[in-house]
Amino acid sequence: MKTKSSGSSVFPAYAALTTAAMVWGGSVVAQKVALGPFSPVETSVFRGLGALMILIPLWLWKEGSVSFSRRDWRNFFLLGLGVLGNHLFVLFGLQFIGAGAAGIIIGASPAITAFLSSLILKDVPLRVIWFGCLVSFFGVLSISGREAVEGLGTNPWLGGSLVVCALVSWALYTIGCRKTMERFSPLTVTWTTLLISLIFEIPLLAMNYKVLGAGLATVPVSGWLALLYVMVFATALGQQAWLYGVKGIGPSRAGIFGNLIPVSALFFSLVILGEPVGMREISGIGLILLGVWLVDRQSCAVLVKVT
């Protein structure tokens, strides 16, 4: 009997999640460039506004209009807070902890998502996929290397705690979207939650800005191109692809694909920035891919038994 977990039915979800990881990996490089002329809050707000200029017309063209009940708006409000929390906790966390150390913590994202998903949705027990998550985490640790230990930042405990809060916010957003997407498309969920997060984020521009004070003329072409990439690919395309994948295979299994982000970041760093990739990075990529395969294989076995 063919189940929802068969290869042919879940391939679009795998492709969407891989696409999201690839473009988010590229956004790591793009944000390095954008954060030169733009402040962190400006980068976040401008990419959100740019993404909405793409998503809302696309939504009107594809879906026309959708009626929202009060309960729907309440759910979107809570999901929007998840997006907001993820953005802000990362933003403030990186002020106290080094990027490499934060990258290692982000490697725990699949385990956090799987744990909360198994606790809230009871879809796939954590005991089934913990080993694959651990293998993939060691892959992230291998890629980060000793640079993650050096330059921990001014207050790594505070910074690390804020980054963990960001991961919890994203995990809850991912889990909440699964239920919401039973009624609405990933496109609808993407633009509504992004809009709500921006409503709370825009006032923060008064406290954190560069371009708004120095003027748009100070932004080089590279800065605009980097911001355009973050708008179009990382935000408009990436978030929608991620939600499509979550809708297809569930938060527990989808979360592990987040560890493909450092793989993509390495690729773009090699191609765009010319940064070297050695055996340590290659072995880390292998562990990450092995972990993704283990999680999918183990969770599929459980789903088949249940079916």
C-alpha positions as CSV (number, residue, x, y, z in Angstrom):
1,M,0.0,0.0,0.0
2,K,1.3,3.4,-0.9
3,T,1.6,5.8,1.9
4,K,2.1,9.5,2.2
5,S,5.7,8.8,2.9
6,S,6.4,7.1,-0.4
7,G,9.3,8.6,-2.4
8,S,7.1,9.8,-5.3
9,S,4.7,11.7,-3.1
10,V,7.3,13.4,-0.9
11,F,9.8,14.3,-3.5
12,P,8.3,17.8,-4.1
13,A,8.6,18.4,-0.4
14,Y,12.3,17.3,-0.3
15,A,13.0,19.5,-3.3
16,A,11.3,22.5,-1.7
17,L,13.2,22.1,1.6
18,T,16.5,21.6,-0.2
19,T,15.8,24.8,-2.2
20,A,15.0,26.7,1.0
21,A,18.3,25.5,2.5
22,M,20.3,26.4,-0.6
23,V,18.9,30.0,-0.8
24,W,19.3,30.5,2.9
25,G,22.9,29.4,2.7
26,G,23.4,31.9,0.0
27,S,21.8,34.5,2.1
28,V,24.6,34.1,4.7
29,V,27.0,35.5,2.2
30,A,24.5,38.1,0.9
31,Q,23.9,39.4,4.4
32,K,27.6,39.7,5.0
33,V,27.7,42.2,2.1
34,A,24.4,43.9,2.9
35,L,25.3,44.5,6.6
36,G,28.1,46.8,5.4
37,P,25.9,49.7,4.3
38,F,22.7,48.7,6.1
39,S,22.1,48.1,9.8
40,P,20.7,44.7,10.9
41,V,17.2,46.1,11.5
42,E,17.3,48.0,8.1
43,T,18.3,44.8,6.4
44,S,15.5,42.8,8.0
45,V,12.8,45.5,7.4
46,F,13.8,46.3,3.8
47,R,14.0,42.6,2.9
48,G,10.5,42.1,4.4
49,L,9.0,45.0,2.5
50,G,10.7,43.9,-0.7
51,A,9.4,40.4,-0.3
52,L,5.9,41.6,0.4
53,M,6.0,43.6,-2.9
54,I,6.5,40.2,-4.6
55,L,4.3,38.0,-2.5
56,I,1.1,40.0,-2.3
57,P,0.7,40.6,-6.1
58,L,1.6,36.9,-6.6
59,W,-1.0,35.9,-4.1
60,L,-3.7,38.2,-5.6
61,W,-2.9,36.7,-9.1
62,K,-2.9,33.0,-8.0
63,E,-5.5,33.0,-5.2
64,G,-7.5,36.2,-5.7
65,S,-8.9,36.6,-2.2
66,V,-9.4,34.5,0.9
67,S,-11.6,35.2,3.8
68,F,-10.0,35.3,7.3
69,S,-12.0,34.7,10.4
70,R,-11.1,36.2,13.8
71,R,-9.6,32.8,14.8
72,D,-7.5,32.8,11.6
73,W,-6.1,36.3,12.3
74,R,-5.3,35.2,15.9
75,N,-3.3,32.3,14.5
76,F,-1.5,34.5,12.0
77,F,-0.8,36.9,14.8
78,L,0.9,34.2,16.9
79,L,2.8,32.9,13.9
80,G,3.9,36.5,13.1
81,L,5.3,36.7,16.6
82,G,7.3,33.5,15.8
83,V,8.9,35.2,12.8
84,L,9.5,38.3,14.8
85,G,11.1,36.4,17.6
86,N,13.4,34.5,15.3
87,H,14.6,37.7,13.6
88,L,15.1,39.7,16.8
89,F,16.6,37.1,19.0
90,V,19.2,36.3,16.3
91,L,19.8,40.0,15.7
92,F,20.5,40.8,19.4
93,G,22.2,37.4,20.1
94,L,24.9,38.1,17.5
95,Q,25.8,41.2,19.3
96,F,27.1,39.1,22.2
97,I,28.3,35.9,20.5
98,G,30.6,35.1,17.6
99,A,29.0,34.0,14.3
100,G,30.9,30.7,14.4
101,A,29.7,29.8,17.9
102,A,26.1,30.8,16.9
103,G,26.4,28.5,13.9
104,I,27.1,25.5,16.2
105,I,24.1,26.4,18.3
106,I,21.9,26.6,15.1
107,G,23.0,23.1,14.4
108,A,20.8,22.1,17.3
109,S,17.7,23.4,15.4
110,P,16.5,20.0,14.0
111,A,16.6,18.5,17.4
112,I,14.7,21.4,18.9
113,T,12.1,21.3,16.1
114,A,11.8,17.5,16.4
115,F,11.4,17.6,20.2
116,L,8.7,20.3,20.2
117,S,6.9,18.7,17.2
118,S,6.8,15.3,18.9
119,L,5.6,16.9,22.1
120,I,3.0,19.1,20.5
121,L,1.9,17.3,17.3
122,K,3.0,13.8,18.4
123,D,3.9,13.1,14.7
124,V,7.3,11.3,15.0
125,P,8.8,10.3,18.4
126,L,12.1,12.0,19.2
127,R,13.6,8.6,20.2
128,V,13.3,7.6,16.5
129,I,15.3,10.4,15.0
130,W,17.7,11.5,17.7
131,F,20.6,9.6,16.2
132,G,20.3,11.2,12.8
133,C,20.0,14.7,14.4
134,L,23.2,14.0,16.4
135,V,25.1,12.8,13.3
136,S,24.0,15.9,11.4
137,F,25.0,18.1,14.3
138,F,28.5,16.7,14.4
139,G,28.6,17.6,10.7
140,V,27.8,21.2,11.5
141,L,30.4,21.1,14.3
142,S,33.0,19.8,11.8
143,I,32.3,22.6,9.3
144,S,32.4,25.3,12.0
145,G,35.8,24.1,13.3
146,R,37.9,25.8,15.8
147,E,36.9,29.2,14.5
148,A,33.6,28.7,16.3
149,V,35.5,28.4,19.6
150,E,37.7,31.5,19.0
151,G,36.1,34.9,19.3
152,L,33.1,33.7,21.4
153,G,32.0,37.3,21.8
154,T,31.6,39.6,24.8
155,N,28.9,37.6,26.5
156,P,28.6,34.1,24.9
157,W,26.1,32.8,27.5
158,L,23.7,35.7,26.9
159,G,24.2,35.6,23.1
160,G,23.9,31.8,23.0
161,S,20.7,31.9,25.0
162,L,19.2,34.5,22.7
163,V,20.1,32.3,19.6
164,V,18.4,29.3,21.3
165,C,15.3,31.5,21.8
166,A,15.4,32.3,18.1
167,L,15.5,28.5,17.3
168,V,12.6,27.9,19.6
169,S,10.7,30.7,17.9
170,W,11.3,29.3,14.5
171,A,10.4,25.7,15.6
172,L,7.1,26.9,17.1
173,Y,6.4,28.9,13.9
174,T,7.2,25.8,11.8
175,I,4.9,23.6,13.9
176,G,2.1,26.1,14.0
177,C,2.2,26.6,10.3
178,R,1.6,22.8,9.7
179,K,-1.9,23.2,11.3
180,T,-2.6,26.5,9.7
181,M,-1.7,25.2,6.2
182,E,-4.6,22.7,6.4
183,R,-6.8,25.8,5.6
184,F,-4.4,28.1,3.8
185,S,-1.6,27.8,1.2
186,P,2.1,28.3,2.1
187,L,1.9,31.6,0.0
188,T,-0.9,32.9,2.2
189,V,0.8,32.0,5.4
190,T,4.1,33.5,4.2
191,W,2.9,37.0,3.4
192,T,0.5,37.3,6.3
193,T,3.0,36.3,9.0
194,L,5.8,38.4,7.4
195,L,3.5,41.4,7.4
196,I,2.6,41.0,11.0
197,S,6.2,40.7,12.0
198,L,7.1,43.9,10.1
199,I,4.4,45.8,12.0
200,F,6.3,45.2,15.2
201,E,9.7,45.5,13.7
202,I,9.5,48.8,11.8
203,P,9.5,50.9,15.0
204,L,12.9,49.5,15.9
205,L,14.4,51.4,13.0
206,A,14.4,54.4,15.3
207,M,17.0,52.6,17.4
208,N,19.1,50.8,14.8
209,Y,19.8,52.5,11.4
210,K,22.6,53.4,9.1
211,V,21.2,54.3,5.6
212,L,18.3,56.3,7.0
213,G,20.8,58.6,8.5
214,A,23.6,58.6,5.9
215,G,21.4,58.5,2.8
216,L,20.7,56.0,0.0
217,A,23.6,57.4,-2.0
218,T,26.0,55.8,0.4
219,V,24.9,52.3,-0.6
220,P,27.2,50.7,-3.2
221,V,25.8,48.5,-6.0
222,S,27.0,45.4,-4.2
223,G,24.9,46.4,-1.2
224,W,21.8,46.7,-3.3
225,L,22.4,43.4,-5.1
226,A,22.9,41.6,-1.8
227,L,19.7,43.1,-0.4
228,L,17.9,42.1,-3.5
229,Y,19.0,38.5,-3.1
230,V,17.9,38.5,0.5
231,M,14.5,40.0,-0.5
232,V,13.7,37.7,-3.5
233,F,15.4,34.4,-2.7
234,A,16.0,34.2,1.1
235,T,12.6,35.7,2.1
236,A,10.0,35.5,-0.7
237,L,11.2,32.2,-2.2
238,G,13.0,30.5,0.8
239,Q,10.2,30.9,3.4
240,Q,7.5,29.8,1.0
241,A,9.5,26.7,-0.1
242,W,10.2,25.8,3.5
243,L,6.5,25.9,4.4
244,Y,5.6,23.9,1.4
245,G,8.1,21.2,2.5
246,V,6.8,21.3,6.1
247,K,3.2,20.8,4.7
248,G,4.4,17.8,2.8
249,I,6.4,15.8,5.3
250,G,5.9,17.5,8.7
251,P,8.0,19.6,11.0
252,S,10.0,16.7,12.6
253,R,11.4,15.5,9.3
254,A,11.6,18.9,7.7
255,G,13.7,20.4,10.5
256,I,16.8,18.3,9.7
257,F,17.0,19.9,6.3
258,G,18.1,23.1,8.1
259,N,21.5,21.6,8.5
260,L,21.9,21.8,4.7
261,I,22.2,25.6,5.2
262,P,26.0,25.5,6.2
263,V,26.6,23.2,3.2
264,S,25.0,25.8,0.9
265,A,26.9,28.6,2.7
266,L,30.2,26.8,2.0
267,F,29.3,26.4,-1.6
268,F,28.5,30.1,-2.1
269,S,31.5,31.2,0.0
270,L,33.7,29.1,-2.4
271,V,32.1,30.4,-5.6
272,I,31.5,34.1,-4.6
273,L,34.1,34.8,-1.9
274,G,36.8,32.4,-3.0
275,E,37.1,30.9,0.5
276,P,38.9,27.5,0.5
277,V,37.0,24.2,1.2
278,G,39.2,21.4,2.7
279,M,38.7,17.8,3.9
280,R,37.3,19.0,7.2
281,E,34.5,20.8,5.4
282,I,33.9,17.9,3.0
283,S,33.7,15.4,5.9
284,G,31.2,17.7,7.7
285,I,29.1,17.8,4.6
286,G,29.1,14.0,4.4
287,L,28.0,13.8,8.1
288,I,25.2,16.3,7.5
289,L,23.9,14.4,4.5
290,L,24.1,11.1,6.4
291,G,22.1,12.6,9.2
292,V,19.4,13.9,6.9
293,W,19.2,10.4,5.3
294,L,19.0,8.7,8.7
295,V,16.2,10.9,10.0
296,D,14.2,10.4,6.8
297,R,14.7,6.6,6.8
298,Q,13.9,6.2,10.5
299,S,10.8,8.4,10.5
300,C,9.5,6.8,7.3
301,A,9.8,3.4,8.9
302,V,7.7,4.6,11.8
303,L,5.1,6.2,9.6
304,V,4.8,3.0,7.5
305,K,4.2,1.0,10.7
306,V,1.5,3.4,11.8
307,T,-0.2,3.3,8.5
